[in-house]
Amino acid sequence: MAGVRHVFYTSIQRVSDDYCPIEGVTASDLETEAMLKSSGLDYTIVRHPLYADVLAMYIGKDAPQKGFSAPAGQGRVALTSIDELAEGGATLLSQPGHEHRAYLLNSGQTWSFADIAAALSRITGKAVHYQPISTGTFIAAREAEGWPPHVATFIGDWYRAIERGAFDQTSRTLEELLGRKPKDLEDIVRDAFKL
């Protein structure tokens, strides 16, 4: 790392350092952040939420037509578009004064999967239903569709974290960096499903 003076690290949003819900993701972020803090380098940690752009992968591309099931319970997420996160990150990179700080960037609002179904219903004009299911049922269904077991389990772990409230946290930092409110749920859903 010769010549490197300042590292910007993209980490995962989390409610607390004591709760590491996603194996292979949250723990490695904690370790990397700890290494940066002890490295002597200037650093800025930018924590991201779940990306809105992959919503169709999470709940199925046919969700607007058929509804969807997921093991998210009543958990809430602050889905945020990758483009807006990139724009906010670019603003941070272009400004001085962010050394030795951590920022949570997200939409500033959280939504349940029932809220997502309601948004799909409003947009399509059809009743779109969300059915909570168990993580085991979700994993078995995805494997039956041909998903590799490790991928189905990995996505199941994300859902388990959602259900337990790991992403039920908001921040206005992205709004401040953008100079406008991030996309709302209906815009997120329209973009994700090209509606």
N, C-alpha and C positions, 0 to 999 in steps of 0.2 A: 504494500500500500504506500510505496514511496511517493511523496508529494501530495498525498490526500490530506486535506485539512478538515473537511466537513462532510459527514455522511448523512444523507437523508434515507431513512429506512421506512418502508411500508409494512405495517403490522396489521393485525386483526383487531377489530373492535372487541372489547370485552368489558363486562361490568366491574370485574375486580381481578387482581393478580392471583387471588386465592382460588379462582374458579377457572379451570382449564378444560373446557368441555370437549374440545375436538382433538383427538389423539393425532400427533404428528403435525399439528398446526399451532395451537395455542402455546404449547410447551416450548416449541422451537422459537417462537416469537419472544417469549419471556427470556429465554437464554440469550438470544441475539441482542435484545435490548440491554440486558445486564452487561454483556461484553462491550457494547458501545459505551455505556456509562462509565466503565472502568478502563477504557482504552486510552484516555487522554486526548482523543479527537473531539472536535466539535461535532455534535449530532443533532438531528431533528427527527423525531418519531412521528409518523403520520399513520393514524389508525383508521382503517377502512371498515365499513359495514359490508353486508351482503350486497353483491352487485345486482342491480335491477335488470341488467341486460341478460342475465341467465334465468330469469323468472320462468320462461317457457320450458327450459330444461327441467327446472325443479317441479313444476306442476303439470307438465305435458303440453305439447303444442296444440292439442285438441281441446284444452280446457274451456275455451270460449264456446265450443259447441256441446261438449259432453259434461262439463263440470270436472271436478277433480277431488282426489283424496290424498291426504298427506298426514304424516305423523307429527304435526306441529301443534296440536291441541289448540289452545287459545293464545299461544305465544305470539309476540309482536316483534316486527323487524323494521328497521329504518332503511328500506331499500333505497339505493342511490345509483344514479347512472354513472358509468365509467367515464364518460366524457366530462361530466361536471366534476367528478373527483380529480381527473387529470387537470382540468382548468384550475381548480383550487390548489392542487399541488404545484402547478407552474407558478402561480402567484406567490406561494411560499418560497419557492426556489429563487424568485427574482427579487425578494425583499431581504434586507438585513434584519438582524435582531431576533432570529428564531433559534439561536444556539441553545442546546441543553433544554429543549422543551418538547413536550408531546402534545399532539393535537388529535382530537377525534373529529373526523369529517364525515358527516352524513346528512340526510335530507332534512333533519330537524323535526321529523314526525315519525311515529311508528304506526304500523298497521298489522292487523291480524290477517290470517288467511281467509277468514270470513269477510273481512273488508275487501280483500282482493277479489273474492267471488262477487261481492256486491258491485264493485267497480266494473267487472266484466259484464254483469247484468245490465248496468246502466248504459254501457257503451254499445252492447250488442242488441239491447232491447229484448233479450231472452233471459229466462230464469237460469242463472248459473249457480250451482250448489257446491259447497265445500264439505267434504266428509272427513272428519278426523279419524285416523286409523292408528294402529300400533306400529312401532318401528319395525318389528319383526314381520308384520304383514307387508309393509312397504318394501322391505328388502327382498322378501320372497317374490313379490309381484315383479319387481324390477329384474330379478334374476330369471324369472320365467319369460320375460321379454327379451332376454339375451344380454343383459348387462353383466359384465364381469363381477364376480362376488365382491372383490375389494372396492370397486366403484360404488356398488349398491350400498355397501356398509359405510363407506366414506360419506356419501350423501345422507344416509340415515343418521350418522353422527351429527351432521349439521342440523338436521331436523330436531334431533334430541336436544341440542343446544338451544334452538329456537323455543321449543316447548318449555324449557326450564328458565327462560328469560335472559339468556346470555346476551341477546342483542336488543333488549328493551331499554334503550338508552338513546337520548337525543343530544344534539349539539347545534348551536347556531354558527359555529366557526365557518363552515362551508358557505353559508349564506353571506357572512361578512366578507369572505374572500372573493365571492362571485359578485357581490354588490346587488344581488337579487335572490329571491327565494328559489331553492332547487325545485325540480319538477315535482308536481304533486302525484298522487297515486294514479289518477286517471291518465295523465300523460305517460307515466311509467308503464302502465298496462298497455296503452295504445302502442307505444314504441316496442315493447317486448313482443307483442303479438302482431305487430304491423296492422293494426285495426284503423 
